[in-house]
C-alpha cells in the first residue's frame, strides 16, 4: 500500500499541508500516524480529500459547516440538544431537518 507524507498528500490533492492539519483537527480526514508520529496518508485519505474539495465546490459549503455536520453524527447528545432547541424554535425545525438531510446525503456521497 502506498503511503504519503503530509507534503506529498497536499501536492496530490491540491490542499495545503496546513489545511490538511486543520482537516485532521476538525476530524474530517484523519490520517494514520507512523510509529514516530508523522501523518501517513493512504489512497483512501487522498480520495476523501479530493471528494471533500468537490463537495465544497459543488454545494458551496464551508469546512466549518461540514465539520459541524460530522460532529452531529459523532455526538448523539449534541444532535439531540440541537434537535430540541430547533423544535422549540417553531418553524426552524423544518429548516434543520432539511439541512440535516442535506448534510447526511453529502457525507454519504
NUTI-454388 format. One record per residue (C-alpha): residue in three letters; chain; x negated, y negated, z negated. Coordinates in steps of 0.2 Angstrom, whole numbers. Example, Ala and Ser with C-alpha at 12.3 -4.5 7.8 and 13.67 -1.06 7.14 Angstrom:
BEGIN
<r:ala, c:A, xx:-62, yy:22, zz:-39>
<r:ser, c:A, xx:-68, yy:5, zz:-36>
END
This chain:
BEGIN
<r:unk, c:A, xx:0, yy:0, zz:0>
<r:unk, c:A, xx:-7, yy:-17, zz:5>
<r:unk, c:A, xx:-8, yy:-30, zz:-9>
<r:unk, c:A, xx:-11, yy:-49, zz:-8>
<r:unk, c:A, xx:-18, yy:-62, zz:-19>
<r:unk, c:A, xx:-8, yy:-77, zz:-23>
<r:unk, c:A, xx:-18, yy:-87, zz:-9>
<r:unk, c:A, xx:-15, yy:-74, zz:4>
<r:unk, c:A, xx:3, yy:-72, zz:-1>
<r:unk, c:A, xx:5, yy:-90, zz:1>
<r:unk, c:A, xx:-3, yy:-90, zz:18>
<r:unk, c:A, xx:8, yy:-76, zz:24>
<r:unk, c:A, xx:24, yy:-84, zz:18>
<r:unk, c:A, xx:22, yy:-102, zz:20>
<r:unk, c:A, xx:24, yy:-106, zz:2>
<r:unk, c:A, xx:10, yy:-114, zz:-8>
<r:unk, c:A, xx:1, yy:-105, zz:-22>
<r:unk, c:A, xx:8, yy:-117, zz:-34>
<r:unk, c:A, xx:26, yy:-114, zz:-28>
<r:unk, c:A, xx:23, yy:-95, zz:-30>
<r:unk, c:A, xx:18, yy:-98, zz:-48>
<r:unk, c:A, xx:34, yy:-108, zz:-50>
<r:unk, c:A, xx:45, yy:-95, zz:-42>
<r:unk, c:A, xx:37, yy:-82, zz:-54>
<r:unk, c:A, xx:41, yy:-94, zz:-69>
<r:unk, c:A, xx:59, yy:-95, zz:-65>
<r:unk, c:A, xx:59, yy:-76, zz:-61>
<r:unk, c:A, xx:65, yy:-77, zz:-43>
<r:unk, c:A, xx:50, yy:-67, zz:-36>
<r:unk, c:A, xx:39, yy:-59, zz:-49>
<r:unk, c:A, xx:24, yy:-50, zz:-43>
<r:unk, c:A, xx:14, yy:-36, zz:-51>
<r:unk, c:A, xx:-1, yy:-40, zz:-61>
<r:unk, c:A, xx:-18, yy:-32, zz:-59>
<r:unk, c:A, xx:-27, yy:-25, zz:-74>
<r:unk, c:A, xx:-36, yy:-41, zz:-76>
<r:unk, c:A, xx:-20, yy:-52, zz:-75>
<r:unk, c:A, xx:-21, yy:-58, zz:-57>
<r:unk, c:A, xx:-5, yy:-59, zz:-47>
<r:unk, c:A, xx:-3, yy:-45, zz:-34>
<r:unk, c:A, xx:10, yy:-47, zz:-21>
<r:unk, c:A, xx:16, yy:-32, zz:-11>
<r:unk, c:A, xx:26, yy:-31, zz:5>
<r:unk, c:A, xx:42, yy:-31, zz:-4>
<r:unk, c:A, xx:37, yy:-48, zz:-13>
<r:unk, c:A, xx:32, yy:-55, zz:4>
<r:unk, c:A, xx:49, yy:-51, zz:11>
<r:unk, c:A, xx:58, yy:-58, zz:-4>
<r:unk, c:A, xx:48, yy:-74, zz:-2>
<r:unk, c:A, xx:52, yy:-75, zz:17>
<r:unk, c:A, xx:71, yy:-71, zz:14>
<r:unk, c:A, xx:71, yy:-85, zz:0>
<r:unk, c:A, xx:65, yy:-98, zz:12>
<r:unk, c:A, xx:78, yy:-93, zz:25>
<r:unk, c:A, xx:91, yy:-93, zz:11>
<r:unk, c:A, xx:87, yy:-110, zz:6>
<r:unk, c:A, xx:86, yy:-117, zz:24>
<r:unk, c:A, xx:102, yy:-109, zz:29>
<r:unk, c:A, xx:113, yy:-114, zz:14>
<r:unk, c:A, xx:103, yy:-130, zz:9>
<r:unk, c:A, xx:100, yy:-123, zz:-8>
<r:unk, c:A, xx:88, yy:-129, zz:-21>
<r:unk, c:A, xx:77, yy:-117, zz:-31>
<r:unk, c:A, xx:84, yy:-123, zz:-47>
<r:unk, c:A, xx:102, yy:-118, zz:-41>
<r:unk, c:A, xx:95, yy:-101, zz:-36>
<r:unk, c:A, xx:86, yy:-99, zz:-52>
<r:unk, c:A, xx:102, yy:-103, zz:-62>
<r:unk, c:A, xx:112, yy:-91, zz:-52>
<r:unk, c:A, xx:99, yy:-77, zz:-55>
<r:unk, c:A, xx:99, yy:-82, zz:-74>
<r:unk, c:A, xx:118, yy:-80, zz:-74>
<r:unk, c:A, xx:116, yy:-62, zz:-68>
<r:unk, c:A, xx:102, yy:-58, zz:-80>
<r:unk, c:A, xx:111, yy:-65, zz:-96>
<r:unk, c:A, xx:128, yy:-60, zz:-99>
<r:unk, c:A, xx:130, yy:-71, zz:-114>
<r:unk, c:A, xx:126, yy:-86, zz:-104>
<r:unk, c:A, xx:138, yy:-81, zz:-90>
<r:unk, c:A, xx:152, yy:-79, zz:-102>
<r:unk, c:A, xx:149, yy:-95, zz:-110>
<r:unk, c:A, xx:149, yy:-104, zz:-93>
<r:unk, c:A, xx:164, yy:-95, zz:-88>
<r:unk, c:A, xx:173, yy:-100, zz:-104>
<r:unk, c:A, xx:168, yy:-118, zz:-103>
<r:unk, c:A, xx:174, yy:-119, zz:-85>
<r:unk, c:A, xx:190, yy:-110, zz:-89>
<r:unk, c:A, xx:193, yy:-123, zz:-102>
<r:unk, c:A, xx:190, yy:-137, zz:-89>
<r:unk, c:A, xx:205, yy:-133, zz:-79>
<r:unk, c:A, xx:203, yy:-133, zz:-60>
<r:unk, c:A, xx:184, yy:-132, zz:-62>
<r:unk, c:A, xx:186, yy:-113, zz:-65>
<r:unk, c:A, xx:192, yy:-112, zz:-47>
<r:unk, c:A, xx:176, yy:-121, zz:-41>
<r:unk, c:A, xx:165, yy:-110, zz:-52>
<r:unk, c:A, xx:172, yy:-94, zz:-46>
<r:unk, c:A, xx:169, yy:-99, zz:-28>
<r:unk, c:A, xx:151, yy:-105, zz:-32>
<r:unk, c:A, xx:148, yy:-88, zz:-41>
<r:unk, c:A, xx:154, yy:-78, zz:-27>
<r:unk, c:A, xx:144, yy:-88, zz:-15>
<r:unk, c:A, xx:128, yy:-85, zz:-26>
<r:unk, c:A, xx:132, yy:-67, zz:-28>
<r:unk, c:A, xx:133, yy:-65, zz:-9>
<r:unk, c:A, xx:117, yy:-75, zz:-6>
<r:unk, c:A, xx:107, yy:-65, zz:-19>
<r:unk, c:A, xx:114, yy:-48, zz:-12>
<r:unk, c:A, xx:108, yy:-53, zz:5>
END
